[in-house]
Amino acid sequence: MRVPRTIQEAIFYFSDPDRAFEYACEMRWPDGKVACPRCNSQSNYFIKTRKLWLCRGCNRQFTLKVNTIFEDSPLGLDKWMTAFWMLVNCKNGVSSMEIHRSLGITQKSAWFMLQRLREALKKSSFDTRKIGGEGSTMEVDETFVGGVTKNMHANKRARLESRGPYKNKTIRVRHSRPRSPSGSRYGRAERQP
């Protein structure tokens, strides 16, 4: 079957899981040489029943989704490939609401897909780390923690108001960091003076 030209053809074309898988493989490995994402070994074999490869170099299994924008996504490649087709073929761009209506997924999932697809287009490759991964910019969020003084007991309110405005608030900062040696990938909260 030829490459789709309309949204209806794209949905029909990518509705076959095997065809969507082959299309994604061609996009990830255009030269046809499948390489292990962990050790870069090209010595591996394909397990057809499970659609994954077993690397002979590191003796670990990997799928098409490992170390790509598709990683950790429960959505199938049929949805991803159709959304990608819509993104690159719509002249004025595509919104997450349009993806949501066309593919029958939630708007939240459609927004998530579009963020990752745009990141892949910016880097010209699906073979990227997850957004926010190693080597990317760090996101920092801050918040003021503390109660409203008018809701406090009179003694505590008088003590805190004597310090001045906003002195009863504590600033908390949360930032993400690379994985620790123990495997944890969560950010930590730190108190800022």
C-alpha positions in Angstrom: 0.0 0.0 0.0 1.2 3.5 -0.8 2.1 6.1 1.8 -1.1 7.9 3.1 -2.1 11.2 1.7 -5.3 12.0 3.7 -6.2 11.6 7.4 -8.5 8.8 6.5 -5.8 6.9 4.6 -3.4 7.6 7.5 -5.7 6.1 10.1 -6.3 3.1 7.8 -2.6 2.7 7.0 -1.4 2.8 10.6 -4.3 0.8 12.0 -2.4 -2.4 11.1 0.0 -2.8 14.1 2.6 -4.6 12.0 2.7 -1.8 9.4 2.9 0.9 12.1 5.8 -1.1 13.7 7.7 -1.4 10.4 7.2 2.3 9.6 8.5 3.3 13.1 11.5 0.9 12.6 12.4 2.6 9.3 12.2 6.0 10.9 14.4 5.0 13.9 16.9 3.0 11.9 16.8 4.3 8.3 19.9 2.3 7.3 18.2 -0.9 8.5 20.9 -1.7 11.0 19.3 -2.2 14.4 21.6 -1.2 17.3 21.2 -1.9 21.0 20.3 1.4 22.8 22.5 0.4 25.8 25.7 -0.9 24.2 25.3 0.2 20.6 26.0 -3.4 19.4 24.6 -4.3 16.1 24.8 -8.0 16.9 21.2 -8.9 17.9 18.3 -11.0 16.9 14.6 -10.2 16.6 11.9 -12.1 18.6 9.0 -11.9 16.2 6.3 -13.1 18.6 7.1 -10.3 21.2 8.3 -7.6 18.8 11.6 -7.1 20.6 15.3 -7.7 20.1 17.8 -9.6 22.2 21.3 -8.0 22.1 24.2 -10.5 21.9 26.6 -7.8 23.2 25.0 -7.1 26.6 22.5 -10.0 26.6 19.5 -7.7 27.3 16.2 -7.3 25.6 15.1 -4.0 24.0 12.1 -2.8 22.0 11.6 -0.1 19.4 10.4 2.3 22.1 13.5 2.2 24.4 15.3 5.6 24.5 12.8 7.2 22.2 9.9 9.6 22.6 7.6 6.6 22.7 9.2 5.2 25.9 6.8 4.8 28.9 3.8 5.5 26.8 0.9 3.1 27.0 -0.4 4.3 23.6 0.3 2.0 20.6 2.4 2.9 17.6 -0.8 3.2 15.5 -1.8 6.3 17.5 1.7 7.7 17.6 2.3 7.3 13.8 -1.1 8.8 12.9 -0.5 11.8 15.3 3.0 12.3 13.7 1.5 12.2 10.2 -1.1 14.8 11.3 1.5 17.0 12.8 3.8 17.1 9.7 1.0 17.3 7.1 -1.2 20.0 8.6 -0.1 23.3 7.1 -1.2 25.4 10.0 -0.2 22.9 12.7 -2.5 20.7 14.8 -3.9 21.2 18.3 -4.1 18.6 21.1 -7.9 18.9 20.8 -7.8 18.0 17.2 -5.6 14.9 17.9 -8.0 14.0 20.8 -11.0 14.1 18.5 -9.4 12.3 15.6 -7.7 9.5 17.4 -10.2 8.9 20.2 -7.7 9.5 23.1 -7.9 11.9 26.0 -6.8 15.5 25.4 -4.2 15.1 28.1 -2.6 12.2 26.2 -2.8 14.1 22.9 -1.0 17.1 24.5 1.6 14.7 25.9 2.1 13.2 22.4 2.4 16.5 20.7 5.0 17.7 23.2 7.2 14.7 22.5 6.6 14.8 18.8 7.6 18.4 18.5 10.7 17.7 20.6 11.6 14.9 18.1 11.1 17.2 15.2 13.2 19.9 16.8 16.0 17.3 17.2 15.3 15.6 13.8 15.3 12.2 15.4 13.0 9.9 17.3 16.1 8.5 18.9 16.2 10.9 21.8 16.1 10.7 25.5 12.8 11.5 27.3 12.0 15.2 27.7 13.8 16.4 30.8 16.4 13.6 30.5 20.2 13.8 30.8 21.7 16.9 29.2 18.5 18.8 29.0 17.6 22.0 30.9 16.4 21.6 34.4 12.9 22.7 35.5 12.6 24.4 38.8 9.3 25.1 40.6 9.0 27.2 43.8 6.2 27.8 46.2 5.6 29.7 49.5 4.6 27.4 52.3 2.9 28.9 55.4 -0.6 29.7 56.7 -2.6 32.8 56.3 -2.0 34.9 59.4 -5.7 35.9 59.8 -6.5 32.2 60.4 -4.0 31.8 63.2 -4.4 32.1 66.9 -3.9 35.7 68.2 -0.6 34.9 70.0 1.0 33.2 67.0 -0.3 35.9 64.6 1.1 38.7 66.8 4.5 36.9 66.9 4.7 36.4 63.2 3.4 39.8 62.2 6.0 41.5 64.4 8.7 40.0 62.0 7.2 41.8 59.0 5.2 40.8 55.9 5.9 37.4 54.4 8.2 36.4 57.2 5.8 33.5 58.1 6.3 32.0 54.7 9.0 29.5 53.8 10.2 29.1 50.2 10.4 25.6 48.9 12.2 24.8 45.6 11.8 21.5 43.7 14.1 20.7 40.9 14.8 17.6 38.8 18.2 16.0 38.7 19.8 13.1 36.8 19.3 9.5 38.2 21.3 8.8 41.3 23.5 5.7 41.5 20.7 4.0 43.5 18.4 4.4 40.5 16.1 7.1 42.0 15.1 9.8 39.5 13.0 12.1 41.7 13.8 15.7 42.4 14.3 16.9 45.9 12.9 19.8 47.9 15.3 22.3 49.4 14.8 25.2 51.6 16.0 28.5 50.3 17.1 31.2 52.8 
